[in-house]
């Protein structure tokens, strides 16, 4: 679940919990709104926790301890063809 989906679930749950005034027998729409908000918050927290381990943007730290980088030697062979 991504950030957008989590925010959407929180918004829909808040609308169902706070803005809808309907009484239905055997089905409480306010409880459904509360459940959607809780699931949205859990998804939002999980997305933020695992954001660093996502395979998208990686930074590689390069440390230089005052040592010159290793130089590669190239070997050039000149052959003369008669």
C-alpha positions, 0 to 999 in steps of 0.5 A, a space after each residue: 500500500 502506498 502513500 496515496 492509497 493510505 491518505 485516500 483511506 484515511 480521508 474516506 474513513 474520516 468522511 464516513 465517520 464524521 460527515 455521514 449521518 445514517 442509521 442502518 440496522 445491523 451495519 454501523 457506517 461509523 465503525 466502517 469509517 473508523 476501521 478505514 482510518 485505522 488501516 490507512 494510518 497503519 499503511 501510512 506508517 508502514 510505507 514510511 518505515 519501509 521507504 528507505 528500503 525501497 528499491 528506487 533511490 540509492 545513494 552510495 557513500 564513498 569514503 577517502 581516508 587520504 589514500 589516493 585511489 588505485 590506478 589501473 595499469 594498461 598494457 599496450 602491445 605494439 605488434 609490427 606486421 611485415 
